[in-house]
Amino acid sequence: MIPDSGQHGILHGHDDDQIHVEWIVDMENRNETLGGYFDAANITFNENQIWEYQNGTRCEWSDNPWKLSVLVNGVENTEYRNYILNENDTVEIKFQ
């Protein structure tokens, strides 16, 4: 679940499975990014870390180091923080 960002401006969450982008008038010049949501929610997010989990972290039930990856509409995306969100995107953030 996407946590409530606590800030209900243009980019926010409501404890559901969606990042909400509201009040966009200029579609050509918008810049609501995935990183912007995490900033609004006060969650560390970059290509090496989400929350307190960093690349290389090992979970107690695994001997393998885990790695963060982002898929947008089923395709791996390496833009992480800079990805501009589009209506009906499916963003999957994996740490495994």
Secondary structure in CASP SS format (residue, H / E / C, confidence):
PFRMAT SS
TARGET T0000
AUTHOR 0000-0000-0000
METHOD secondary structure of the structure
MODEL  1
M C 1.00
I E 1.00
P C 1.00
D C 1.00
S C 1.00
G C 1.00
Q C 1.00
H C 1.00
G C 1.00
I C 1.00
L E 1.00
H E 1.00
G E 1.00
H C 1.00
D C 1.00
D E 1.00
D C 1.00
Q C 1.00
I E 1.00
H E 1.00
V E 1.00
E C 1.00
W C 1.00
I C 1.00
V C 1.00
D C 1.00
M H 1.00
E H 1.00
N H 1.00
R C 1.00
N C 1.00
E C 1.00
T E 1.00
L H 1.00
G H 1.00
G H 1.00
Y H 1.00
F H 1.00
D H 1.00
A H 1.00
A C 1.00
N C 1.00
I C 1.00
T C 1.00
F E 1.00
N E 1.00
E C 1.00
N C 1.00
Q E 1.00
I E 1.00
W C 1.00
E C 1.00
Y E 1.00
Q E 1.00
N C 1.00
G C 1.00
T C 1.00
R C 1.00
C C 1.00
E C 1.00
W C 1.00
S C 1.00
D C 1.00
N C 1.00
P C 1.00
W C 1.00
K C 1.00
L E 1.00
S E 1.00
V E 1.00
L E 1.00
V E 1.00
N C 1.00
G C 1.00
V E 1.00
E E 1.00
N C 1.00
T C 1.00
E C 1.00
Y H 1.00
R H 1.00
N H 1.00
Y C 1.00
I E 1.00
L C 1.00
N C 1.00
E C 1.00
N C 1.00
D C 1.00
T C 1.00
V E 1.00
E E 1.00
I E 1.00
K E 1.00
F E 1.00
Q C 1.00
END
